[in-house]
Each structure stands twice: as structure tokens, then as C-alpha cells.
């Protein structure tokens, strides 16, 4: 999973401070944090609902 690409697909970008904080997590921690972050964003954006154009 490329966290930056997943966030950009959803209209978000990492700030330099968040990028630096995530760099300290290591590969396993980053993967876990990335999945949780993308999951929270998807929930906020309504990814669990079917899109029905008006």
C-alpha cells in the first residue's frame, strides 16, 4: 500500500510534520497506521454508502 497515493486519491496530502512522525513508525507500524488512517477517511467520506446521482 502506498499511503501517500491512497491519501491523494481521497483528496488529502501528508504535511511535512505528519510525514516525519510516520517515518518513526517503521514498516509494520506505518502499514498499520496507514490502514487505520485510510479507514477513518473512508468512513468520513461515506465510502460505505452507494453513490446514487440525483
C-alpha positions as CSV (number, residue, x, y, z in Angstrom):
1,X,0.0,0.0,0.0
2,X,1.3,3.4,-0.9
3,X,-0.1,5.7,1.8
4,X,0.6,8.9,0.0
5,X,-1.1,7.7,-3.2
6,X,-4.1,6.4,-1.2
7,X,-4.4,9.8,0.6
8,X,-4.1,11.8,-2.7
9,X,-6.8,9.6,-4.3
10,X,-9.1,10.7,-1.5
11,X,-8.1,14.4,-1.7
12,X,-5.6,14.5,1.2
13,X,-1.9,15.1,1.4
14,X,0.7,14.4,4.1
15,X,2.0,17.5,5.8
16,X,5.8,17.6,6.5
17,X,5.1,17.2,10.2
18,X,2.9,14.1,9.7
19,X,5.3,12.6,7.2
20,X,8.1,13.0,9.8
21,X,6.0,11.5,12.5
22,X,5.0,8.5,10.4
23,X,8.7,7.9,9.4
24,X,9.4,6.9,13.0
25,X,7.0,4.1,13.0
26,X,9.0,1.6,10.8
27,X,7.4,-0.6,8.1
28,X,5.0,-2.6,10.3
29,X,3.8,0.5,12.2
30,X,3.4,2.5,9.1
31,X,1.4,-0.1,7.4
32,X,-0.9,-0.4,10.4
33,X,-1.3,3.4,10.9
34,X,-1.9,3.8,7.1
35,X,-4.7,1.2,7.1
36,X,-6.3,2.9,10.1
37,X,-5.9,6.4,8.7
38,X,-7.4,5.4,5.3
39,X,-10.2,3.6,7.0
40,X,-11.1,6.6,9.1
41,X,-11.0,8.8,6.0
42,X,-13.2,6.4,4.0
43,X,-15.7,6.4,6.8
44,X,-15.8,10.2,6.9
45,X,-16.2,10.3,3.1
46,X,-19.0,7.8,3.1
47,X,-17.2,5.0,1.2
48,X,-19.6,2.5,2.8
49,X,-22.6,4.1,1.0
50,X,-23.7,3.5,-2.5
51,X,-23.3,6.6,-4.8
52,X,-26.7,7.5,-6.3
53,X,-26.6,10.5,-8.6
54,X,-29.6,12.8,-8.4
